[in-house]
Amino acid sequence: MVVKIDVSYIPNNIRCIILDVVDRVVPSRKESSDKMITLYNEKNAEEIKHILEEELRLKNLSDYVISENTHDESEIAVLKKGDIEQLGLYVCMHCGMPFESEVQRTVHERMHYF
């Protein structure tokens, strides 16, 4: 499986951090450009997502999130929280789960209070 990481929405300094962690932690063959990091022979995009989320947490980059592409399960994107809604994604502020509408997100967020 090929896993793609879209880094086209983030500044160069954050892109360098993401590329560094991918080089250090992910053993598979990879290619990178200004907009996309492609990982070959990866079995699970979810595992890559968790690695990147942990790195953002360790670097205190809470303004950025890792989001799944709802149309392509092998693609994830690194986005700044404020930019996500412009792309039609609404992210739960509690767990980071993406939704296609603000209504879906609001209903989901209410579940965290029960």
C-alpha positions in Angstrom: 0.0 0.0 0.0 1.1 3.5 -0.7 0.5 6.2 2.0 0.5 9.8 0.9 1.1 12.7 3.3 -0.2 16.1 1.9 2.0 18.8 3.3 1.0 21.5 0.8 -1.1 23.5 3.4 1.7 24.1 5.9 4.7 26.4 6.1 8.2 25.2 5.3 9.4 24.9 9.0 6.5 22.5 9.8 7.1 20.6 6.6 10.7 20.1 7.6 9.6 18.7 11.0 7.2 16.3 9.3 9.9 15.2 6.8 12.4 14.7 9.6 10.2 12.4 11.6 9.2 10.4 8.5 12.9 10.0 7.7 13.7 8.9 11.3 10.8 6.7 12.1 9.3 5.3 8.9 11.6 2.6 7.4 9.8 2.3 4.0 11.0 3.7 0.7 9.8 7.3 0.3 9.7 10.2 -2.1 9.0 13.8 -1.2 8.2 17.0 -3.0 7.0 20.4 -1.8 3.4 19.2 -1.7 3.4 15.5 -1.0 5.4 12.8 0.9 4.8 9.4 -0.6 5.6 6.3 1.5 5.8 3.0 -0.3 5.1 -0.5 1.2 3.3 0.9 4.2 0.5 -1.3 5.6 -1.5 1.3 7.5 -2.1 5.0 7.1 -3.6 5.1 10.6 -0.2 4.1 12.1 1.6 6.9 10.2 -1.1 9.4 11.3 -0.5 8.4 15.0 3.3 8.8 14.6 2.8 12.3 13.1 0.2 13.3 15.8 2.6 12.3 18.5 5.4 14.3 16.9 3.2 17.4 16.7 2.3 16.9 20.4 6.0 16.5 21.4 6.9 19.7 19.6 4.0 21.7 21.1 2.5 22.3 17.7 -1.1 22.2 18.9 -2.2 24.5 16.0 -1.7 21.7 13.6 -3.7 18.4 13.1 -3.3 15.3 11.0 -6.5 14.7 9.0 -7.6 11.7 6.9 -8.8 12.2 3.3 -12.5 11.1 3.4 -12.2 10.1 -0.3 -8.9 8.3 -0.3 -8.0 6.2 2.8 -4.4 6.1 1.8 -3.9 9.9 2.1 -3.5 12.0 5.1 -2.9 15.8 5.4 -1.2 18.0 7.8 -3.3 21.1 8.3 -3.5 24.2 10.5 -6.7 24.0 12.6 -8.1 27.2 11.2 -7.6 26.1 7.6 -9.5 22.9 7.9 -13.0 24.3 7.7 -12.1 26.1 4.4 -11.5 22.6 2.9 -14.9 21.4 4.0 -13.6 19.4 7.0 -14.8 19.9 10.5 -12.7 18.4 13.3 -13.8 17.5 16.8 -12.0 19.7 19.2 -11.8 16.8 21.7 -10.5 13.9 19.7 -9.6 15.2 16.2 -12.0 13.1 14.3 -12.9 14.7 10.9 -16.5 15.3 9.7 -18.0 16.5 6.5 -20.3 19.1 8.1 -20.5 21.3 11.1 -23.8 19.6 12.1 -22.1 16.2 12.2 -19.2 17.5 14.3 -21.6 19.2 16.8 -23.6 16.0 17.3 -20.4 14.1 17.8 -18.9 16.6 20.2 -22.0 16.4 22.4 -21.2 12.7 22.9 -18.0 13.6 24.7 -19.9 15.1 27.5 -21.8 11.9 28.4 
